[in-house]
Amino acid sequence: MKNNRRQFIVTTALASLSIPLFGMKEKSLQDEKLYPSVLKPAALKRGDTIAISSPAGAVWEEEHVDKFVSILQNLGFKVKRGQTLKEKFGYFAGTDELRAKEINDFFSDKEVKAIFCMKGGWGCARILDKLDYTSIQNNPKVIMGFSDITSLLIAINSKTGLVTFHGPVGNSGWNDFTVDYF
């Protein structure tokens, strides 16, 4: 039985290596039909406005929001708080429509230069079909988060080409290390 398994693994590995030999064309990451071109948001600078949103889970501790706002202000940024920071809809920070609308509104808001997510959890996959990807592409800005926010970042990147940032959320431990590398 060991020999059969080993032989299967060797045969499968060799077969996968031979695929290019049979004329199968590899798709390039630059293939415009499959992937949009890279779109980079403007770098943040002191005085810029950062919007804070919670497109996934509800924020249960308002003091976490206040602490995050203080950190961003101490770094020299203006802060705009989203409605989702106070909303509760079961586990979510408001209805799917509200959470998607807030992301869309922040992207179209010319004053906002970045959108930072307050927390992950669960729920971003529920709003992906409600996002205005054309508006997002026409208004590129920094968007950052992790955990469930990753689905939001990947959808935005794949549909618009916008470079997104897998980084801390508002309720992460914004210690000296995090702030220095941010």
C-alpha angles and dihedrals in degrees: 000000000000091000092050091052093045091047090050092052093048093047093048092048092049092046092052091051091052097055094093089052091065094061100262107155116228116228114237119226085229092060099127092205092061103030131030118232118269113276116194122199119225115270115258120250135184111285095032119129119245118195118212117212137169104212093169128027126021120259108239100178112058090189088069089059092048091050092049092048089051092051092051092046091050087054088057101260131129113231132216115194119216124225089240089072089074103030126100125192104165104295093343131089092243133318121321089253093053094047092048092045091052092053090046092048093049091051092051093044106102091202093059114083098174141019118213120188119229097211144344124219113127137321111070093105087061093062102041094096090051097058122106100230093179091058090045090052091048092049106041115188140153114282119182140180143101142217108047088358087073091078089055092048093048093047092050092046095047095046099040108019089237113152106238128194125237099204145121123320123219096266092050118108100276094195126155092277093053093046093047093052095039 
